[in-house]
Amino acid sequence: MKKKLKDYFQISFFITLIIISSNFVIAKKNDTLNKDFDEITKMLRCMSCQNLNVYESDTDFSKQIKKEVFDQLKLNKSKEEIVDFMVERYGEYIVLKPRFDGKNLILWLSPFVLIISALLIIIGKMRKNS
């Protein structure tokens, strides 16, 4: 009788440990999922708001994007895959910070070209006047 009781106790102890550890694993996965969700939705622009990200917005469009992001995270898609999908679907404008690539090269370099051109013109005029 004591041996059976001892065996039941050990089995119940191990089952309890397994349940507790699985809850920690699930909680950890949910924390990671929520963190990734927050990061991605902060990177995406709400198309129906003025310069608000999807994370801060409460419009129907942002709710739709949040649902899509969450669904894709549950499918174990990476941040890059989700953002690429959104850009493919809605265009580059959905990303708050434009990417540095061939299509946007002029947008990224034009401020520097304008500043250098203006400095060269100013220096040229100063030399001409003196």
VEXDO-182779 format. One record per atom (N, C-alpha, C, O): residue number from 1; x, y, z; residue in three letters; atom name. Coordinates in nm, 4 decimals, decimal comma. Example, Ala and Ser with C-alpha at 12.3 -4.5 7.8 and 13.67 -1.06 7.14 Angstrom:
> i X Y Z aa at
> 1 1,3190 -0,5690 0,7800 ALA N .
> 1 1,2300 -0,4500 0,7800 ALA CA .
> 1 1,3200 -0,3300 0,7800 ALA C .
> 1 1,4236 -0,3319 0,8465 ALA O .
> 2 1,2850 -0,2250 0,7080 SER N .
> 2 1,3670 -0,1060 0,7140 SER CA .
> 2 1,2900 0,0030 0,7870 SER C .
> 2 1,3409 0,1138 0,8039 SER O .
//
This chain:
> i X Y Z aa at
> 1 0,0821 -0,1195 0,0000 MET N .
> 1 0,0000 0,0000 0,0000 MET CA .
> 1 0,0865 0,1259 0,0000 MET C .
> 1 0,0604 0,2207 -0,0740 MET O .
> 2 0,1921 0,1252 0,0861 LYS N .
> 2 0,2809 0,2410 0,0919 LYS CA .
> 2 0,3554 0,2596 -0,0402 LYS C .
> 2 0,3776 0,3726 -0,0837 LYS O .
> 3 0,3938 0,1490 -0,1040 LYS N .
> 3 0,4651 0,1565 -0,2303 LYS CA .
> 3 0,3749 0,2165 -0,3381 LYS C .
> 3 0,4191 0,2998 -0,4172 LYS O .
> 4 0,2487 0,1742 -0,3410 LYS N .
> 4 0,1551 0,2292 -0,4384 LYS CA .
> 4 0,1348 0,3782 -0,4157 LYS C .
> 4 0,1315 0,4562 -0,5109 LYS O .
> 5 0,1213 0,4173 -0,2911 LEU N .
> 5 0,1031 0,5577 -0,2572 LEU CA .
> 5 0,2255 0,6395 -0,2989 LEU C .
> 5 0,2141 0,7500 -0,3521 LEU O .
> 6 0,3420 0,5817 -0,2731 LYS N .
> 6 0,4666 0,6475 -0,3110 LYS CA .
> 6 0,4747 0,6607 -0,4629 LYS C .
> 6 0,5160 0,7653 -0,5131 LYS O .
> 7 0,4363 0,5573 -0,5365 ASP N .
> 7 0,4375 0,5614 -0,6833 ASP CA .
> 7 0,3387 0,6665 -0,7355 ASP C .
> 7 0,3713 0,7417 -0,8274 ASP O .
> 8 0,2198 0,6720 -0,6783 TYR N .
> 8 0,1211 0,7723 -0,7187 TYR CA .
> 8 0,1730 0,9141 -0,6926 TYR C .
> 8 0,1560 1,0046 -0,7743 TYR O .
> 9 0,2355 0,9299 -0,5788 PHE N .
> 9 0,2920 1,0613 -0,5454 PHE CA .
> 9 0,3984 1,1022 -0,6472 PHE C .
> 9 0,3986 1,2159 -0,6946 PHE O .
> 10 0,4882 1,0106 -0,6807 GLN N .
> 10 0,5946 1,0413 -0,7772 GLN CA .
> 10 0,5367 1,0733 -0,9150 GLN C .
> 10 0,5787 1,1683 -0,9811 GLN O .
> 11 0,4403 0,9927 -0,9563 ILE N .
> 11 0,3778 1,0171 -1,0866 ILE CA .
> 11 0,3078 1,1520 -1,0884 ILE C .
> 11 0,3234 1,2286 -1,1835 ILE O .
> 12 0,2312 1,1818 -0,9849 SER N .
> 12 0,1602 1,3101 -0,9797 SER CA .
> 12 0,2587 1,4271 -0,9712 SER C .
> 12 0,2340 1,5337 -1,0276 SER O .
> 13 0,3696 1,4069 -0,9010 PHE N .
> 13 0,4720 1,5106 -0,8928 PHE CA .
> 13 0,5304 1,5404 -1,0317 PHE C .
> 13 0,5437 1,6567 -1,0696 PHE O .
> 14 0,5647 1,4370 -1,1062 PHE N .
> 14 0,6218 1,4553 -1,2393 PHE CA .
> 14 0,5208 1,5147 -1,3371 PHE C .
> 14 0,5566 1,5969 -1,4214 PHE O .
> 15 0,3970 1,4740 -1,3261 ILE N .
> 15 0,2926 1,5326 -1,4120 ILE CA .
> 15 0,2774 1,6808 -1,3818 ILE C .
> 15 0,2643 1,7624 -1,4730 ILE O .
> 16 0,2790 1,7152 -1,2537 THR N .
> 16 0,2699 1,8558 -1,2139 THR CA .
> 16 0,3878 1,9349 -1,2686 THR C .
> 16 0,3697 2,0458 -1,3188 THR O .
> 17 0,5084 1,8795 -1,2597 LEU N .
> 17 0,6266 1,9463 -1,3145 LEU CA .
> 17 0,6144 1,9682 -1,4648 LEU C .
> 17 0,6497 2,0746 -1,5157 LEU O .
> 18 0,5646 1,8682 -1,5349 ILE N .
> 18 0,5477 1,8797 -1,6806 ILE CA .
> 18 0,4469 1,9889 -1,7144 ILE C .
> 18 0,4693 2,0686 -1,8056 ILE O .
> 19 0,3372 1,9925 -1,6417 ILE N .
> 19 0,2341 2,0945 -1,6664 ILE CA .
> 19 0,2895 2,2340 -1,6394 ILE C .
> 19 0,2681 2,3255 -1,7189 ILE O .
> 20 0,3596 2,2508 -1,5292 ILE N .
> 20 0,4164 2,3815 -1,4945 ILE CA .
> 20 0,5190 2,4249 -1,5986 ILE C .
> 20 0,5182 2,5398 -1,6426 ILE O .
> 21 0,6069 2,3338 -1,6380 SER N .
> 21 0,7095 2,3704 -1,7361 SER CA .
> 21 0,6479 2,4011 -1,8713 SER C .
> 21 0,6961 2,4902 -1,9413 SER O .
> 22 0,5426 2,3300 -1,9103 SER N .
> 22 0,4782 2,3597 -2,0389 SER CA .
> 22 0,4109 2,4961 -2,0354 SER C .
> 22 0,4078 2,5658 -2,1368 SER O .
> 23 0,3566 2,5355 -1,9200 ASN N .
> 23 0,2984 2,6692 -1,9074 ASN CA .
> 23 0,4039 2,7772 -1,9244 ASN C .
> 23 0,3765 2,8811 -1,9845 ASN O .
> 24 0,5244 2,7544 -1,8724 PHE N .
> 24 0,6336 2,8506 -1,8895 PHE CA .
> 24 0,6745 2,8611 -2,0356 PHE C .
> 24 0,7018 2,9706 -2,0849 PHE O .
> 25 0,6791 2,7486 -2,1046 VAL N .
> 25 0,7159 2,7493 -2,2464 VAL CA .
> 25 0,6110 2,8248 -2,3279 VAL C .
> 25 0,6454 2,9053 -2,4144 VAL O .
> 26 0,4841 2,7991 -2,3002 ILE N .
> 26 0,3759 2,8685 -2,3713 ILE CA .
> 26 0,3800 3,0175 -2,3405 ILE C .
> 26 0,3635 3,0994 -2,4309 ILE O .
> 27 0,4017 3,0538 -2,2148 ALA N .
> 27 0,4093 3,1952 -2,1776 ALA CA .
> 27 0,5270 3,2625 -2,2469 ALA C .
> 27 0,5142 3,3757 -2,2936 ALA O .
> 28 0,6409 3,1953 -2,2544 LYS N .
> 28 0,7588 3,2501 -2,3205 LYS CA .
> 28 0,7316 3,2714 -2,4689 LYS C .
> 28 0,7697 3,3741 -2,5250 LYS O .
> 29 0,6660 3,1748 -2,5326 LYS N .
> 29 0,6337 3,1869 -2,6750 LYS CA .
> 29 0,5375 3,3030 -2,6970 LYS C .
> 29 0,5529 3,3780 -2,7934 LYS O .
> 30 0,4381 3,3192 -2,6091 ASN N .
> 30 0,3438 3,4304 -2,6215 ASN CA .
> 30 0,4138 3,5644 -2,6030 ASN C .
> 30 0,3817 3,6611 -2,6722 ASN O .
> 31 0,5098 3,5713 -2,5097 ASP N .
> 31 0,5856 3,6952 -2,4907 ASP CA .
> 31 0,6629 3,7309 -2,6164 ASP C .
> 31 0,6645 3,8469 -2,6574 ASP O .
> 32 0,7268 3,6325 -2,6777 THR N .
> 32 0,8016 3,6551 -2,8010 THR CA .
> 32 0,7079 3,6969 -2,9128 THR C .
> 32 0,7387 3,7884 -2,9892 THR O .
> 33 0,5947 3,6308 -2,9227 LEU N .
> 33 0,4954 3,6629 -3,0249 LEU CA .
> 33 0,4450 3,8056 -3,0078 LEU C .
> 33 0,4350 3,8801 -3,1052 LEU O .
> 34 0,4130 3,8441 -2,8839 ASN N .
> 34 0,3644 3,9794 -2,8569 ASN CA .
> 34 0,4715 4,0846 -2,8840 ASN C .
> 34 0,4411 4,1926 -2,9348 ASN O .
> 35 0,5956 4,0538 -2,8506 LYS N .
> 35 0,7062 4,1474 -2,8756 LYS CA .
> 35 0,7247 4,1691 -3,0258 LYS C .
> 35 0,7384 4,2826 -3,0714 LYS O .
> 36 0,7249 4,0603 -3,1018 ASP N .
> 36 0,7376 4,0714 -3,2474 ASP CA .
> 36 0,6183 4,1453 -3,3067 ASP C .
> 36 0,6346 4,2276 -3,3967 ASP O .
> 37 0,4997 4,1165 -3,2572 PHE N .
> 37 0,3785 4,1844 -3,3039 PHE CA .
> 37 0,3898 4,3349 -3,2827 PHE C .
> 37 0,3601 4,4129 -3,3732 PHE O .
> 38 0,4327 4,3760 -3,1631 ASP N .
> 38 0,4479 4,5181 -3,1337 ASP CA .
> 38 0,5508 4,5831 -3,2251 ASP C .
> 38 0,5270 4,6917 -3,2780 ASP O .
> 39 0,6656 4,5172 -3,2444 GLU N .
> 39 0,7712 4,5730 -3,3288 GLU CA .
> 39 0,7249 4,5906 -3,4731 GLU C .
> 39 0,7499 4,6942 -3,5346 GLU O .
> 40 0,6578 4,4900 -3,5264 ILE N .
> 40 0,6139 4,4966 -3,6665 ILE CA .
> 40 0,5067 4,6033 -3,6850 ILE C .
> 40 0,5131 4,6820 -3,7794 ILE O .
> 41 0,4085 4,6065 -3,5958 THR N .
> 41 0,3007 4,7048 -3,6125 THR CA .
> 41 0,3499 4,8477 -3,5902 THR C .
> 41 0,2883 4,9421 -3,6398 THR O .
> 42 0,4588 4,8650 -3,5172 LYS N .
> 42 0,5165 4,9991 -3,5020 LYS CA .
> 42 0,5936 5,0409 -3,6270 LYS C .
> 42 0,6166 5,1600 -3,6481 LYS O .
> 43 0,6338 4,9445 -3,7103 MET N .
> 43 0,7071 4,9733 -3,8331 MET CA .
> 43 0,6137 5,0088 -3,9491 MET C .
> 43 0,6569 5,0692 -4,0473 MET O .
> 44 0,4859 4,9714 -3,9378 LEU N .
> 44 0,3920 4,9874 -4,0485 LEU CA .
> 44 0,3048 5,1115 -4,0305 LEU C .
> 44 0,2610 5,1432 -3,9199 LEU O .
> 45 0,2810 5,1799 -4,1403 ARG N .
> 45 0,2009 5,3029 -4,1405 ARG CA .
> 45 0,0529 5,2691 -4,1570 ARG C .
> 45 0,0162 5,1824 -4,2363 ARG O .
> 46 -0,0300 5,3378 -4,0824 CYS N .
> 46 -0,1744 5,3267 -4,1016 CYS CA .
> 46 -0,2100 5,4128 -4,2226 CYS C .
> 46 -0,1833 5,5330 -4,2240 CYS O .
> 47 -0,2693 5,3517 -4,3225 MET N .
> 47 -0,2982 5,4227 -4,4470 MET CA .
> 47 -0,4151 5,5208 -4,4331 MET C .
> 47 -0,4299 5,6109 -4,5157 MET O .
> 48 -0,4969 5,5048 -4,3313 SER N .
> 48 -0,6114 5,5933 -4,3162 SER CA .
> 48 -0,5889 5,7007 -4,2092 SER C .
> 48 -0,6768 5,7835 -4,1856 SER O .
> 49 -0,4735 5,6998 -4,1453 CYS N .
> 49 -0,4392 5,8011 -4,0459 CYS CA .
> 49 -0,3276 5,8888 -4,1017 CYS C .
> 49 -0,2669 5,8571 -4,2040 CYS O .
> 50 -0,3022 5,9975 -4,0339 GLN N .
> 50 -0,1950 6,0852 -4,0784 GLN CA .
> 50 -0,0706 6,0591 -3,9943 GLN C .
> 50 -0,0631 6,0997 -3,8783 GLN O .
> 51 0,0263 5,9913 -4,0535 ASN N .
> 51 0,1558 5,9618 -3,9925 ASN CA .
> 51 0,1466 5,8897 -3,8580 ASN C .
> 51 0,2279 5,9136 -3,7687 ASN O .
> 52 0,0496 5,8035 -3,8444 LEU N .
> 52 0,0414 5,7155 -3,7270 LEU CA .
> 52 0,0812 5,5758 -3,7698 LEU C .
> 52 0,0549 5,5340 -3,8826 LEU O .
> 53 0,1448 5,5042 -3,6788 ASN N .
> 53 0,1732 5,3650 -3,7124 ASN CA .
> 53 0,0512 5,2790 -3,6797 ASN C .
> 53 -0,0412 5,3235 -3,6116 ASN O .
> 54 0,0525 5,1571 -3,7284 VAL N .
> 54 -0,0600 5,0659 -3,7094 VAL CA .
> 54 -0,0782 5,0341 -3,5609 VAL C .
> 54 -0,1907 5,0153 -3,5146 VAL O .
> 55 0,0315 5,0281 -3,4869 TYR N .
> 55 0,0272 4,9973 -3,3440 TYR CA .
> 55 -0,0570 5,0992 -3,2667 TYR C .
> 55 -0,1337 5,0623 -3,1778 TYR O .
> 56 -0,0425 5,2260 -3,3008 GLU N .
> 56 -0,1116 5,3332 -3,2272 GLU CA .
> 56 -0,2529 5,3594 -3,2792 GLU C .
> 56 -0,3356 5,4159 -3,2077 GLU O .
> 57 -0,2804 5,3195 -3,4007 SER N .
> 57 -0,4082 5,3510 -3,4633 SER CA .
> 57 -0,5170 5,2524 -3,4222 SER C .
> 57 -0,4887 5,1385 -3,3851 SER O .
> 58 -0,6407 5,2976 -3,4294 ASP N .
> 58 -0,7538 5,2122 -3,3946 ASP CA .
> 58 -0,8576 5,2094 -3,5074 ASP C .
> 58 -0,9746 5,1798 -3,4829 ASP O .
> 59 -0,8157 5,2399 -3,6300 THR N .
> 59 -0,9078 5,2390 -3,7431 THR CA .
> 59 -0,9319 5,0960 -3,7909 THR C .
> 59 -0,8633 5,0026 -3,7495 THR O .
> 60 -1,0305 5,0812 -3,8786 ASP N .
> 60 -1,0606 4,9489 -3,9330 ASP CA .
> 60 -0,9416 4,8941 -4,0111 ASP C .
> 60 -0,9106 4,7752 -4,0035 ASP O .
> 61 -0,8752 4,9821 -4,0863 PHE N .
> 61 -0,7590 4,9390 -4,1637 PHE CA .
> 61 -0,6500 4,8838 -4,0718 PHE C .
> 61 -0,5938 4,7776 -4,0985 PHE O .
> 62 -0,6207 4,9555 -3,9646 SER N .
> 62 -0,5143 4,9101 -3,8738 SER CA .
> 62 -0,5540 4,7799 -3,8036 SER C .
> 62 -0,4688 4,6946 -3,7786 SER O .
> 63 -0,6810 4,7646 -3,7722 LYS N .
> 63 -0,7266 4,6391 -3,7118 LYS CA .
> 63 -0,7077 4,5228 -3,8090 LYS C .
> 63 -0,6702 4,4126 -3,7688 LYS O .
> 64 -0,7338 4,5480 -3,9364 GLN N .
> 64 -0,7147 4,4453 -4,0386 GLN CA .
> 64 -0,5669 4,4083 -4,0504 GLN C .
> 64 -0,5329 4,2904 -4,0604 GLN O .
> 65 -0,4795 4,5087 -4,0493 ILE N .
> 65 -0,3349 4,4843 -4,0597 ILE CA .
> 65 -0,2858 4,4103 -3,9351 ILE C .
> 65 -0,2059 4,3173 -3,9460 ILE O .
> 66 -0,3327 4,4506 -3,8177 LYS N .
> 66 -0,2929 4,3831 -3,6940 LYS CA .
> 66 -0,3327 4,2355 -3,6975 LYS C .
> 66 -0,2553 4,1489 -3,6570 LYS O .
> 67 -0,4526 4,2079 -3,7458 LYS N .
> 67 -0,4979 4,0687 -3,7551 LYS CA .
> 67 -0,4091 3,9914 -3,8517 LYS C .
> 67 -0,3702 3,8782 -3,8230 LYS O .
> 68 -0,3769 4,0511 -3,9655 GLU N .
> 68 -0,2928 3,9838 -4,0647 GLU CA .
> 68 -0,1530 3,9565 -4,0093 GLU C .
> 68 -0,0978 3,8484 -4,0296 GLU O .
> 69 -0,0958 4,0552 -3,9391 VAL N .
> 69 0,0369 4,0380 -3,8793 VAL CA .
> 69 0,0333 3,9262 -3,7761 VAL C .
> 69 0,1214 3,8402 -3,7743 VAL O .
> 70 -0,0675 3,9271 -3,6906 PHE N .
> 70 -0,0778 3,8243 -3,5865 PHE CA .
> 70 -0,0953 3,6853 -3,6474 PHE C .
> 70 -0,0342 3,5888 -3,6016 PHE O .
> 71 -0,1790 3,6755 -3,7510 ASP N .
> 71 -0,1993 3,5462 -3,8172 ASP CA .
> 71 -0,0687 3,4952 -3,8781 ASP C .
> 71 -0,0376 3,3764 -3,8689 ASP O .
> 72 0,0066 3,5843 -3,9396 GLN N .
> 72 0,1325 3,5420 -4,0010 GLN CA .
> 72 0,2370 3,5061 -3,8958 GLN C .
> 72 0,3180 3,4161 -3,9177 GLN O .
> 73 0,2362 3,5751 -3,7822 LEU N .
> 73 0,3276 3,5384 -3,6734 LEU CA .
> 73 0,2948 3,3996 -3,6189 LEU C .
> 73 0,3846 3,3227 -3,5848 LEU O .
> 74 0,1662 3,3684 -3,6110 LYS N .
> 74 0,1264 3,2350 -3,5644 LYS CA .
> 74 0,1712 3,1273 -3,6625 LYS C .
> 74 0,1894 3,0119 -3,6236 LYS O .
> 75 0,1892 3,1639 -3,7896 LEU N .
> 75 0,2387 3,0699 -3,8907 LEU CA .
> 75 0,3916 3,0657 -3,8933 LEU C .
> 75 0,4517 3,0083 -3,9842 LEU O .
> 76 0,4541 3,1280 -3,7911 ASN N .
> 76 0,6002 3,1308 -3,7761 ASN CA .
> 76 0,6724 3,2038 -3,8889 ASN C .
> 76 0,7844 3,1675 -3,9248 ASN O .
> 77 0,6090 3,3061 -3,9447 LYS N .
> 77 0,6756 3,3890 -4,0448 LYS CA .
> 77 0,7681 3,4865 -3,9725 LYS C .
> 77 0,7390 3,5297 -3,8610 LYS O .
> 78 0,8787 3,5203 -4,0365 SER N .
> 78 0,9736 3,6145 -3,9765 SER CA .
> 78 0,9249 3,7576 -3,9969 SER C .
> 78 0,8352 3,7829 -4,0773 SER O .
> 79 0,9849 3,8505 -3,9236 LYS N .
> 79 0,9490 3,9919 -3,9371 LYS CA .
> 79 0,9689 4,0387 -4,0807 LYS C .
> 79 0,8841 4,1078 -4,1373 LYS O .
> 80 1,0833 3,9995 -4,1393 GLU N .
> 80 1,1151 4,0418 -4,2755 GLU CA .
> 80 1,0112 3,9890 -4,3746 GLU C .
> 80 0,9692 4,0609 -4,4653 GLU O .
> 81 0,9701 3,8639 -4,3572 GLU N .
> 81 0,8701 3,8057 -4,4470 GLU CA .
> 81 0,7373 3,8791 -4,4362 GLU C .
> 81 0,6702 3,9026 -4,5368 GLU O .
> 82 0,6997 3,9150 -4,3143 ILE N .
> 82 0,5717 3,9845 -4,2936 ILE CA .
> 82 0,5771 4,1244 -4,3529 ILE C .
> 82 0,4830 4,1670 -4,4200 ILE O .
> 83 0,6859 4,1961 -4,3290 VAL N .
> 83 0,6986 4,3318 -4,3834 VAL CA .
> 83 0,7046 4,3257 -4,5361 VAL C .
> 83 0,6427 4,4082 -4,6034 VAL O .
> 84 0,7779 4,2298 -4,5911 ASP N .
> 84 0,7840 4,2140 -4,7372 ASP CA .
> 84 0,6455 4,1869 -4,7951 ASP C .
> 84 0,6097 4,2401 -4,9002 ASP O .
> 85 0,5682 4,1040 -4,7260 PHE N .
> 85 0,4314 4,0756 -4,7707 PHE CA .
> 85 0,3473 4,2028 -4,7711 PHE C .
> 85 0,2730 4,2284 -4,8659 PHE O .
> 86 0,3590 4,2819 -4,6655 MET N .
> 86 0,2816 4,4068 -4,6569 MET CA .
> 86 0,3233 4,5055 -4,7659 MET C .
> 86 0,2385 4,5725 -4,8248 MET O .
> 87 0,4531 4,5144 -4,7925 VAL N .
> 87 0,5018 4,6040 -4,8979 VAL CA .
> 87 0,4521 4,5563 -5,0338 VAL C .
> 87 0,4122 4,6373 -5,1174 VAL O .
> 88 0,4543 4,4263 -5,0559 GLU N .
> 88 0,4059 4,3718 -5,1830 GLU CA .
> 88 0,2568 4,3997 -5,2006 GLU C .
> 88 0,2099 4,4270 -5,3111 GLU O .
> 89 0,1845 4,3922 -5,0913 ARG N .
> 89 0,0387 4,4084 -5,0972 ARG CA .
> 89 -0,0038 4,5548 -5,1042 ARG C .
> 89 -0,0941 4,5895 -5,1803 ARG O .
> 90 0,0617 4,6420 -5,0241 TYR N .
> 90 0,0172 4,7811 -5,0129 TYR CA .
> 90 0,1156 4,8830 -5,0700 TYR C .
> 90 0,0831 5,0013 -5,0791 TYR O .
> 91 0,2325 4,8396 -5,1075 GLY N .
> 91 0,3316 4,9314 -5,1617 GLY CA .
> 91 0,4279 4,9789 -5,0533 GLY C .
> 91 0,4070 4,9557 -4,9343 GLY O .
> 92 0,5333 5,0455 -5,0976 GLU N .
> 92 0,6406 5,0912 -5,0091 GLU CA .
> 92 0,5910 5,1926 -4,9054 GLU C .
> 92 0,6518 5,2081 -4,7995 GLU O .
> 93 0,4809 5,2612 -4,9362 TYR N .
> 93 0,4298 5,3660 -4,8470 TYR CA .
> 93 0,3872 5,3111 -4,7108 TYR C .
> 93 0,3817 5,3864 -4,6135 TYR O .
> 94 0,3572 5,1823 -4,7020 ILE N .
> 94 0,3110 5,1268 -4,5736 ILE CA .
> 94 0,4221 5,1204 -4,4702 ILE C .
> 94 0,3946 5,1133 -4,3504 ILE O .
> 95 0,5464 5,1226 -4,5145 VAL N .
> 95 0,6596 5,1179 -4,4217 VAL CA .
> 95 0,6911 5,2616 -4,3785 VAL C .
> 95 0,7104 5,3492 -4,4629 VAL O .
> 96 0,6963 5,2855 -4,2467 LEU N .
> 96 0,7220 5,4207 -4,1978 LEU CA .
> 96 0,8611 5,4710 -4,2361 LEU C .
> 96 0,8773 5,5877 -4,2716 LEU O .
> 97 0,9604 5,3842 -4,2290 LYS N .
> 97 1,0967 5,4204 -4,2672 LYS CA .
> 97 1,1269 5,3509 -4,3995 LYS C .
> 97 1,1380 5,2284 -4,4031 LYS O .
> 98 1,1405 5,4271 -4,5088 PRO N .
> 98 1,1653 5,3629 -4,6377 PRO CA .
> 98 1,2962 5,2851 -4,6383 PRO C .
> 98 1,3912 5,3199 -4,5682 PRO O .
> 99 1,2992 5,1805 -4,7175 ARG N .
> 99 1,4177 5,0960 -4,7279 ARG CA .
> 99 1,5226 5,1643 -4,8155 ARG C .
> 99 1,4901 5,2464 -4,9012 ARG O .
> 100 1,6469 5,1292 -4,7925 PHE N .
> 100 1,7564 5,1796 -4,8753 PHE CA .
> 100 1,7834 5,0757 -4,9834 PHE C .
> 100 1,8558 4,9785 -4,9616 PHE O .
> 101 1,7235 5,0981 -5,1012 ASP N .
> 101 1,7463 5,0077 -5,2132 ASP CA .
> 101 1,7524 5,0881 -5,3427 ASP C .
> 101 1,7437 5,2109 -5,3401 ASP O .
> 102 1,7672 5,0207 -5,4538 GLY N .
> 102 1,7835 5,0872 -5,5826 GLY CA .
> 102 1,6688 5,1799 -5,6185 GLY C .
> 102 1,6903 5,2867 -5,6757 GLY O .
> 103 1,5465 5,1393 -5,5851 LYS N .
> 103 1,4306 5,2224 -5,6191 LYS CA .
> 103 1,4280 5,3525 -5,5391 LYS C .
> 103 1,3791 5,4544 -5,5879 LYS O .
> 104 1,4793 5,3496 -5,4189 ASN N .
> 104 1,4746 5,4670 -5,3322 ASN CA .
> 104 1,6070 5,5419 -5,3264 ASN C .
> 104 1,6221 5,6337 -5,2457 ASN O .
> 105 1,7025 5,5048 -5,4098 LEU N .
> 105 1,8356 5,5639 -5,4046 LEU CA .
> 105 1,8302 5,7157 -5,4219 LEU C .
> 105 1,8992 5,7881 -5,3503 LEU O .
> 106 1,7502 5,7640 -5,5148 ILE N .
> 106 1,7394 5,9083 -5,5377 ILE CA .
> 106 1,6835 5,9780 -5,4137 ILE C .
> 106 1,7302 6,0855 -5,3761 ILE O .
> 107 1,5846 5,9174 -5,3511 LEU N .
> 107 1,5260 5,9782 -5,2312 LEU CA .
> 107 1,6277 5,9890 -5,1177 LEU C .
> 107 1,6288 6,0875 -5,0439 LEU O .
> 108 1,7125 5,8881 -5,1041 TRP N .
> 108 1,8116 5,8884 -4,9971 TRP CA .
> 108 1,9279 5,9815 -5,0275 TRP C .
> 108 1,9803 6,0453 -4,9363 TRP O .
> 109 1,9695 5,9908 -5,1533 LEU N .
> 109 2,0889 6,0684 -5,1870 LEU CA .
> 109 2,0602 6,2139 -5,2222 LEU C .
> 109 2,1496 6,2979 -5,2116 LEU O .
> 110 1,9377 6,2456 -5,2637 SER N .
> 110 1,9076 6,3823 -5,3081 SER CA .
> 110 1,9337 6,4903 -5,2022 SER C .
> 110 1,9816 6,5973 -5,2396 SER O .
> 111 1,9059 6,4703 -5,0746 PRO N .
> 111 1,9376 6,5766 -4,9780 PRO CA .
> 111 2,0875 6,6073 -4,9725 PRO C .
> 111 2,1270 6,7233 -4,9617 PRO O .
> 112 2,1700 6,5036 -4,9799 PHE N .
> 112 2,3149 6,5246 -4,9749 PHE CA .
> 112 2,3638 6,5941 -5,1012 PHE C .
> 112 2,4489 6,6827 -5,0947 PHE O .
> 113 2,3101 6,5540 -5,2159 VAL N .
> 113 2,3477 6,6175 -5,3430 VAL CA .
> 113 2,3081 6,7646 -5,3410 VAL C .
> 113 2,3858 6,8494 -5,3849 VAL O .
> 114 2,1899 6,7964 -5,2913 LEU N .
> 114 2,1443 6,9362 -5,2851 LEU CA .
> 114 2,2316 7,0189 -5,1909 LEU C .
> 114 2,2665 7,1325 -5,2231 LEU O .
> 115 2,2663 6,9648 -5,0777 ILE N .
> 115 2,3505 7,0381 -4,9821 ILE CA .
> 115 2,4890 7,0620 -5,0401 ILE C .
> 115 2,5420 7,1726 -5,0299 ILE O .
> 116 2,5481 6,9601 -5,1009 ILE N .
> 116 2,6814 6,9762 -5,1598 ILE CA .
> 116 2,6768 7,0747 -5,2753 ILE C .
> 116 2,7675 7,1567 -5,2894 ILE O .
> 117 2,5729 7,0686 -5,3586 SER N .
> 117 2,5581 7,1630 -5,4695 SER CA .
> 117 2,5451 7,3052 -5,4177 SER C .
> 117 2,6083 7,3968 -5,4702 SER O .
> 118 2,4640 7,3239 -5,3156 ALA N .
> 118 2,4466 7,4583 -5,2590 ALA CA .
> 118 2,5784 7,5096 -5,2025 ALA C .
> 118 2,6112 7,6268 -5,2215 ALA O .
> 119 2,6545 7,4258 -5,1339 LEU N .
> 119 2,7838 7,4672 -5,0796 LEU CA .
> 119 2,8810 7,5039 -5,1914 LEU C .
> 119 2,9532 7,6030 -5,1801 LEU O .
> 120 2,8837 7,4262 -5,2981 LEU N .
> 120 2,9716 7,4571 -5,4106 LEU CA .
> 120 2,9341 7,5894 -5,4770 LEU C .
> 120 3,0221 7,6665 -5,5152 LEU O .
> 121 2,8056 7,6160 -5,4908 ILE N .
> 121 2,7602 7,7433 -5,5486 ILE CA .
> 121 2,7999 7,8594 -5,4584 ILE C .
> 121 2,8477 7,9620 -5,5068 ILE O .
> 122 2,7808 7,8444 -5,3289 ILE N .
> 122 2,8172 7,9506 -5,2336 ILE CA .
> 122 2,9673 7,9753 -5,2373 ILE C .
> 122 3,0112 8,0903 -5,2407 ILE O .
> 123 3,0459 7,8691 -5,2367 ILE N .
> 123 3,1928 7,8843 -5,2419 ILE CA .
> 123 3,2345 7,9501 -5,3724 ILE C .
> 123 3,3219 8,0367 -5,3718 ILE O .
> 124 3,1740 7,9112 -5,4849 GLY N .
> 124 3,2042 7,9709 -5,6143 GLY CA .
> 124 3,1728 8,1190 -5,6180 GLY C .
> 124 3,2517 8,1976 -5,6704 GLY O .
> 125 3,0586 8,1584 -5,5631 LYS N .
> 125 3,0209 8,3000 -5,5583 LYS CA .
> 125 3,1128 8,3800 -5,4683 LYS C .
> 125 3,1442 8,4954 -5,4973 LYS O .
> 126 3,1563 8,3182 -5,3577 MET N .
> 126 3,2456 8,3883 -5,2644 MET CA .
> 126 3,3816 8,4103 -5,3306 MET C .
> 126 3,4421 8,5159 -5,3124 MET O .
> 127 3,4293 8,3150 -5,4050 ARG N .
> 127 3,5584 8,3287 -5,4747 ARG CA .
> 127 3,5484 8,4331 -5,5855 ARG C .
> 127 3,6420 8,5100 -5,6075 ARG O .
> 128 3,4373 8,4356 -5,6537 LYS N .
> 128 3,4157 8,5296 -5,7629 LYS CA .
> 128 3,4136 8,6733 -5,7106 LYS C .
> 128 3,4663 8,7639 -5,7752 LYS O .
> 129 3,3527 8,6940 -5,5935 ASN N .
> 129 3,3395 8,8266 -5,5345 ASN CA .
> 129 3,4709 8,8772 -5,4748 ASN C .
> 129 3,4902 8,9983 -5,4633 ASN O .
> 130 3,5594 8,7888 -5,4376 SER N .
> 130 3,6822 8,8362 -5,3723 SER CA .
> 130 3,7985 8,8503 -5,4664 SER C .
> 130 3,9075 8,8892 -5,4245 SER O .
//
